[in-house]
Structures are given as C-alpha cells and as structure tokens.
Amino acid sequence: MKLIILLAILESLFFTVLGFISLPVPYRDFLPSMYTGFAGFTNTFLICFVINILLVYPFYKFKKVKTSFASALIVLLVLSILAVTDFKVYAIYRFHLNKAMLDLFINGGGDVIAFSDTMWLSIIGYCLGLLLCSLTIIITAYKFHDRIITGRKTAIISTIIVLFILCNLVHAYSKARGIPSVYRNSEVITLYYPLTANKLLGGTNTYIPDETGNAISYPLHPLTYAADKNDSKKLNIYMIFVDSLRADMLNSDNMPYLTEIAENNLKFTHHLSGGNATRNGVFTLFYGLPGSYWNRILNSNVQSSLITGLQEQGYKINAFAGAQLYKPEFNKTVFSKVKDLRIESHGNNVSEKDLNAISDFKKFVTDNQGSPKFAFVFLDKLHSMELTPEEQKNKKFPTPWNSPDYLAIDKNFDRNIIFNLYKNVVFEMDKQIKDITDFLKEQGEWDNSVIIISSDHGNEFDDNGHGYYGHNSNFTDAQIHIPLVVHWPEKEPREYNYTTTSYDITATLMPDVLGVTNDTADYTIGKSLFDGSERDIIISSSYLEDAIIKKDHIIISSSINGLSIKTKNFSDSENSLSAEDKKDIERKLEIDRTYVHHD
C-alpha cells in the first residue's frame, strides 16, 4: 500500500504541475490559485489511487513486481497522454474531453477532427517526453516508497480526503454566492465535479432545458401553401456554405470575388449563427430552432420543415458536403427523408473532397434542368486549414505554416502564424465560390435562383486576448458572427445593417419562395431577413452550453458550470442578472417548451 500511496502522490503532483503550466487559469491571485492547486491535487490523487489499486496493486501484492512495474508504467503513460490532450483541448476550446468530441474523432472519418503531418510529429514528441517522465516517476516510487511512506499511510490519506472535502465546500459557497475567482478556477480541473448547494445557500439556478422525454411537435401545424405557388415557376435555392468562415473575412483583401458579389446583391453585415460549432450552426439554419432541440429531433427522426416544404413543392434536393453528413447526424435529422442523399465525398485530402463535392453539385444541376432544385454545398477546407503544394507556392499572407499545429499554441504564441494560414485558405475558398457561381451563370441558373452564401460559424484566433482558438468555446463575434450574402433575382442591391440570425433563413425562404402560409412561429423562432425590427431573443449554443446574446453582455447556461454572465469579449462580468435578463431567460425556457409534444 505504501507503493500505491507514493505513486498516487507523485502522479498527482506531476499532473498538477502540468496543469498549471498548460491551462489558462482564469485568476492568478494567490488564494484562488492555492484553491485550484489543492482541489486539482486532491481530486487527481483520489483518481490515481483508485486506478492503481485496481490495476497495479494486485500484481505487487502477489509478488509479481516486474508485472506491476510494467502495469504502473502503462497506466501512467496512458493517463499522461489523456491529461496532456485534455489540457491542450481546454486551453484552446475551454471544454474538456467529452463523449461527443471522442465520438466525432473516432467516427467522424477524419473530416471533423483531423491532424496534419506536423501535428502528428508533435504528438510523437510529446509521447516520448511523457514516457520519460512516467518512467522517472515509476522508478522513484518503486525505489523509495519504503523510506518515504513509513507508518503514515492513514494520516496521509485522511489529510488528502479532508482537503478534498474542504475544497468542495469552498466551491459550493463560492458558486452560491457568486465568487467567480474561485468557482471559475474549478472549471480548468480535469474530471472535477465539485459540490454545489445553490438552493441550500440561496444561490442562482440555471435555465438548462430538459432534452429528454416527450416527443417533438414540429412543425406545430401541417404546412399549407398559397395556391399560386403550385403553378408558378419556382426559384431554385442554392446554399453555398464555407465551414468556419468569419464575417470580417468579407473584404477585398481576403475575399475579393465574394466582396464584389456582395456589393451587387444583398449583404447582411451583422448576421449571427445559432451555434459556434457545425452541428448547431447547420441545425439552426435548417430547423429555425435552437440547438437545445437537437437530441429530441435526432431521437424522433424529424426532418427539417424547410426540406419537407421543398419536397412538397416538387424540388429536386441533395447535399454536397466536403465532409460526411453522418457525424453530426444530418442524414438522420435535416435530410432524414431525402432519397438517395449524398452523404460523403471522395478524395485523399480535404481539398480533393471539396472538389469532388463541387463536381457532383455541377452534375446535379445539369442533370435536373427544367426542375426546381435545392442544393446545400458545404465546403470543408477552411475548417481543416490545409494548403495544397501548389497553394503553398502562392501564399498571399506570410506564415511558415501550411497546415495547423495546435500543439504549438501556448501563452506566448504569435496568433498571426495561424491567422495568416487561415486567411490564405479563405483566399482559396473565394476562388471556389467564384467557380460555383460562374458555373451557375453559364448554365442560366443565376437569374432564376436564390443563392445564399454564408457559413455555419466563425473561427477565433485569440481575438479577445483570452487564449481562445478555433470555435465551440465561446460566443464572441469571432465565433458566431458570420457573413451572409444573398443573390435574389429582381431584388435591388442593398446592405442591411441590423441584426439577423441563422434562424431567419427558414423564416424567409418558407413564405417568400415556397409560399408557405403558416405563421412562421409554426416552424421557426426566426423572422424574415427583411424584417428590420429587433429580434425577440438571440440564442446561440455549443455542444455543452446555451447562450443568450445581448447588446452589451452574454448570458451563459452550462450543464456543468450552471449560469454565468460574460462581457462581449467573454470576460467574467461583475453584474448580476437584471429584470430584463430574467425575462429573456423565461423566454428561452418558453421556446424550449414550445415544440415539445406533451402526452
């Protein structure tokens, strides 16, 4: 038992030090940092102690020292790799490894979460370093456990358990009393689920919706159509979406062609996505509902009302995505009733897959001349940020990178290295958009088609100085402000500067193109893109959080961390909920109940 105790102590110290080096602890003041250190150490000690009892102690107990040594080394190396991976994920995205992320990595076919060659080399280097550290810890524990742990086993374990309990009590009090300098630090600790006692201590509850139980009621009423829409010539609808494209890329330097299109068509300058990740960004676009409905929709296999409307109006429908459509499960949600749905692209890399998607889209258009068509073209190259050898020769923005190496990102990282890589790929995506729109003009489709060019979400590069990179981690403009350019025949060019959202796309296309006569509230929480009045409530979401976007702050509700208020640059706000905030929360709860069928 002395060996197991010393092993757990050394491992916990190792992980705690790694955490302080790697993780962006929100508050570096002495007392909050001391709390984080004790909470992290005691929590990790208990985890390591239990694992070693189960996987190492039995071998050592029965005198199989070499086997126990090998087992201890393997256990620590695996834990170290998982811990460092988790630290890196949290440092960039502000969430820990979770089931949803692992599912995307394992089953996403390399399209959702992909590693470049540079990243694989970095991973190998990290693993070798962790192997050396693990070997040093194991040798130290086996060699010195009899000298260090001498008759103090009970006292050591008791002290650690008492400290663990005290840290939980401190967290419960700080959470209930709104002391972010303590409870926000708890979020950085891996596998830490501290005690909360909000009701007991008079704290604030959350507005987390219940996503389980009760069938979906969507749309609220069957779709009905204006009689003249059945006989009139129908406009085609083409959606051209670039994954991870942020709004500020729409300029003559980064996207000269799309900028030219925007100047001669409809440009919406403050368009916000209903999600900061692909699943919710695409879901809110097609359903007009918040991401909190995802699980219910998926479990009920209910198709998007927009797609249903298109089918009922005789449209030919398909999707052309560079990435696959089954992770996230858009084939079981958005397009669940579309026959012969194209669910993946072919190619050796993301560039080839995007080209395959564009090629198949062109064939779809030419094969269905004379029929009204809907196509969703979803290009993935910007999400992966990889340049081809030819593109590497002609980089417009200086950077040594040709693909991202997220393991190289730390507190002192020069953001322009990866941001310029992103801009180079954006420049290439602009050429792809030109290729698609030029083709539509050649085919005579331009003048009888509504063409929507946008994105599912943005992408951050430490824009706010908090160390955020990528997406699915906060709700600042960098991650949810996306471009929206619309070509609509017979509509005069115009720039719209009021706020619009991804929910509004369905609210516009259903009545204005398909002739749906239902109240829009039957199938969306959005308004028409051309309705300049203030939005009732702006909701965005990630895999783990819901957010209400306000003019000067953001209200966050997390299933893990509860309710919090953020400034627009995602710092912790010192303000408490206002009466208006509470009304917005009630409105969000009402929305989460509206499309649920209660038996």
C-alpha angles and dihedrals in degrees: 000000000000089000093051093049094050091044091053092046094050093044092049092049089049093051093044092053091046089051095052090049096046108030126080097234103202094220124034097186115128102250097043090045091049089051090050091049095050094041092048094045097047094044092049093045092057092048094048092044092055094045092049092047089055101039108025110024097063092059093045092046091058094048096256092134098162092049091048090049091052091046092050091049094049092046093050094044092051092046090048093052092048092046095050090046090051092048091052093047092049094045091057104030104021095232131094128239108288142174094263093052094046089049091053091049096047099038102025095089093234091292099099100041113017132171124216123221089257091055092049090055090050091049091053090050092050091049092052091050092049091049090056093048092046092050091051092051094047094048090049092050094048094045101044109026093102092052098043102038102050115158093323100099098114094043093050095049093043092051092050092048091050091050090048091053093046091052090052091050091049090051093049091051095045092048094049093045096043101245101154094179086075110028095042089057089058090065093069094060114098117238091359116144104172127193120274126190104173097150094044093048097038098254133150123278126219133243096228109155122229105244095181130083129020123067124261120262103202126176095021090221133016113274117261128191139210109257095234092058091067094063104029124092107270124224117238116239119215122179115196109189129179113203114238097006112155123210097242091065089074097098137105093260099054103024109016095166098047088046089056091050090049093052091054099041138027118317123186108198101189105042116154128198122230088228141031092219135052098258096056095033092058094036094055090045095057102030102034087220131113120265089252086081094059098098094045092048092047093048092047095044090225115167125224112274088226091060091043090052091050091051093049090051092053101254123159104234137194143139127231111196128167088215124050122273099221099073103073089027101242088145088064096041122023096025100023095130098040112115119224091010113187103233105176146015131234127232145099095257141012093271092055092046092052090050089050090052091051092047092052090047091055090050090050090055096047094044092054102046111153094028126094108254140199121193132174110204110190116182118201106187096096090053090059095035096210123151122210118233090259092050090049090063093056104042111161096196119051117247135133090224126093093173131015125271104192092179089068092060114103139141093290097043118133103237092203091071092068096026091058089048088054091049091051091054090045088055089053092048089055088061090052091052089051091050091053097045093044088054092051090051091049090051093051091246099118097079096048101041139083104221118194119193116188145107142256095237142332133258128235130216103186088291093158099040096248097110098255117152128176121001144287089067108087143359103241121130090263090067105032106024105095135171121259121191120169130191108201119172115243094010114119118238111268142160116227114202102180122096118279129173140205088256088067095065093072091041088058104040097045097061101023100046106017096036095232108175098193120112103268089236086072090074111010145028089218134097131223113286086236094055104099096188120115115279113250092229133344113220127184130170146188130202090279109022144048122212136195108208114216130180095257105014145020127234112213128195118188128183087222106035102027124214125352140159122227134189118238090267089050100253117141110272120225091208124101125224113291125216089257091051090054091051090052090051090051089049090052090051090049090052090050089056099041100081097039119106110223113203 
